Amino acid sequence: MRRTYILTETDILGVCVGALFALPSVRAILPGAPDFGAIIDLIGIIPNIIIVSLCTTAIALSKLTMRRPKNE
């Protein structure tokens, strides 16, 4: 149960960064979406972007601090 690293590559980090930049794009292409800065941004989009950016930061920090196994 002592895992030294999550993945050997940076696949999951790429997914998180992609999701971070995809959220505003998805919001912009919704039919009938108001301009940016509406109340829907404060309630729905900005908290989601904050959560995804915190998760991306946590994964990036864990990738930077991970140690290689001794057998490599």
Wavefront OBJ file of the C-alpha trace (Angstrom):
o trace
v 0.000 0.000 0.000
v 2.993 2.341 -0.073
v 2.771 3.869 -3.491
v 5.725 5.958 -4.494
v 4.183 7.456 -7.613
v 0.794 7.634 -9.312
v 1.766 7.133 -12.946
v 5.102 6.779 -14.646
v 4.326 9.539 -17.131
v 2.481 12.848 -16.952
v -0.757 11.623 -18.535
v -3.053 12.614 -15.676
v -1.471 16.065 -15.457
v -2.250 16.671 -19.117
v -5.870 15.670 -18.564
v -6.185 18.098 -15.653
v -4.647 20.997 -17.558
v -6.862 20.214 -20.543
v -9.949 20.247 -18.313
v -8.858 23.551 -16.814
v -8.762 25.212 -20.223
v -11.829 23.386 -21.553
v -14.261 24.691 -18.926
v -14.428 28.299 -20.208
v -14.633 27.045 -23.791
v -17.567 24.779 -23.011
v -19.320 27.616 -21.225
v -18.786 29.923 -24.202
v -20.349 27.536 -26.741
v -23.504 26.823 -24.738
v -26.586 27.991 -26.637
v -27.962 31.215 -25.233
v -25.023 31.743 -22.882
v -24.739 35.301 -21.562
v -21.533 37.309 -21.774
v -18.729 36.525 -19.376
v -19.120 38.179 -15.996
v -22.748 37.216 -15.469
v -23.951 35.814 -12.169
v -23.812 32.285 -13.609
v -20.030 32.634 -13.764
v -19.803 33.449 -10.065
v -22.027 30.533 -9.097
v -21.062 27.820 -11.548
v -17.963 28.332 -13.639
v -15.503 30.109 -11.329
v -15.835 27.600 -8.441
v -15.334 24.744 -10.905
v -12.228 26.382 -12.334
v -10.873 26.917 -8.806
v -11.459 23.258 -7.891
v -9.830 21.968 -11.078
v -6.851 24.311 -10.689
v -6.339 23.194 -7.076
v -6.449 19.552 -8.134
v -4.033 20.243 -10.998
v -1.656 21.998 -8.593
v -1.834 19.100 -6.139
v -1.099 16.563 -8.874
v 1.754 18.677 -10.242
v 3.276 18.986 -6.767
v 2.972 15.259 -6.190
v 4.674 14.626 -9.536
v 7.506 16.981 -8.647
v 8.094 15.433 -5.238
v 7.720 11.766 -6.184
v 10.695 9.498 -5.734
v 11.841 6.802 -8.063
v 11.709 3.218 -6.835
v 15.025 1.821 -5.639
v 15.016 -1.026 -8.180
v 15.236 1.317 -11.213
l 1 2 3 4 5 6 7 8 9 10 11 12 13 14 15 16 17 18 19 20 21 22 23 24 25 26 27 28 29 30 31 32 33 34 35 36 37 38 39 40 41 42 43 44 45 46 47 48 49 50 51 52 53 54 55 56 57 58 59 60 61 62 63 64 65 66 67 68 69 70 71 72
